Amino acid sequence: MPPSPPGGGRVHYGWVVVSTGTLCVMAALGFGRFALGMLLPSMAGSLGLTYSQMGFLGTANFLGYLVSALLSARISGRTGPRIFIFFALLSVGFSLAAMSAAGGFPSVLLLYLVAGIGSAGANIPIMGLVSAWFGSRLRGRAAGFIVIGSGFAIMITGFLIPYVNRRAGAEGWRISWLILGGITVLVACVGYAFLRNRPQERGLAPLGEGEAVPGPAPGTAGKETSIYRRGVIYYLGVIYFLFGFTYPIYTMFIVTVLVKEWGFPENVAGTFWMWIGFLSLFSGPVFGTLSDRLGRKAGLIVVFSLQAVSYLLVAARLPGAGLYLSIGFFGVVAWSIPSIMAAAMGDYVGAGRAAEALGLVTFIFGLGQMSGPAIAGMLAQRAGGFSISFYMAAAIAGLAIVLTAFLRKPSPGEGRALAAPPPEA
């Protein structure tokens, strides 16, 4: 259970924001992105998609995410995150529902691009709310609880999609997209009802450390862009890029590998997918809290190490225990890095600039997401299988470990100094 506010009494409203944010991430990323991995085998069979086209579907989604990443923090700073998240989730929901009527690769590509735009439009302001509502000693934990929404989505789709396909046959994937789109629209309404832009709207202070700085008021987000002159933000962006390049290779293609290459029935592959989702529920809270206590660098190194081993186990095609270990290692750290990065932005630039800084590093991260699936799909098309793609992912995760080892810690008061508004001329 989340801790109560100091002195006892009711649970701080920040945890209501976190709980609602979990649902929003479930819809925006869990349904808007990760459901594709479970739907790809049946969609590919129905629409005649090649491995390369599968990869480009992921690239389209990530391209939309990339375009939206830099703009969403700035625009939501003007409109307020709450209303911006609402409309972003509506765009995800309607695009997913429209996927149910797609007639071929071009229409799926376009709709999945729109879903990617909405995903970033919801996700970045949601994660930015962490720094507004929580002090630095609780940011990792709070962000960790939000990102597990993707895990719930994976569990839902791991059960729902095989069930629908058994009942509806080869075109069951269309019904699944319609259901997921409808749930996303419902979540948009829930988010609008319960999210709040700042603690002051509820007569509260941020929960945790007293030095936390509230987020910028609407209309002030674009006045000072000093984050663009901070080298450490770009360094974090490169590390985030490497995560963005590698993890979609696993989430997009592991079910396809299990079904197409290893011969598992779809329902068995769905069970493995559900286990990834279940284990990932622990990833954000555990490693977000770990990064609060041991530092962001230590948390990132542990996560990248487990991911590298997970990719190697799939690439080596080790049966039995090797597959279980791969799924276990990937699942238990699946959403850790986004939660650590969201917390790190508050550490390095302060709460007032956290969403904008997160938008910048997410833009760089999006370049990785856009590249990874396309390159992995093309490599698999040439090699006749995905082993080489997973070897590539393991090597890049190893590079991320090396770069993280040289990440400097934030200096005392660094975030507070940057978050403060500039003096008037």
Secondary structure, DSSP 8 states (H G I E B T S, - for coil): -----TTSSS--HHHHHHHHHHHHHIIIIIIIIIHHHHHHHHHHHHHT--HHHHHHHHHHHHHHHHHHHHHHHHHHHHH-HHHHHHHHHHHHHHHHHHHTT--SHHHHHHHHHHHHHHHHHHHHHHHHHHHHHB-HHHHHHHHHHHHTHHHHHHHHHHHHHHHHHHHHGGGHHHHHHHHHHHHHHHHHHHHHHH--S-GGGGT---BS-TT------TT-TTS--GGGG-HHHHHHHHHHHHHHHHHHHHHHHHHHIIIIIS---HHHHHHHHHHHHHHHTTHHHHHHHHHHHH-HHHHHHHHHHHHHHHHHHHHTT--THHHHHHHHHHHHHTTHHHHHHHHHHHHHH-HHHHHHHHHHHHHHHHHHHHHHHHHHHHHHHHHTSSHHHHHHHHHHHHHHHHHHHT-----TTHHHHHHS-----
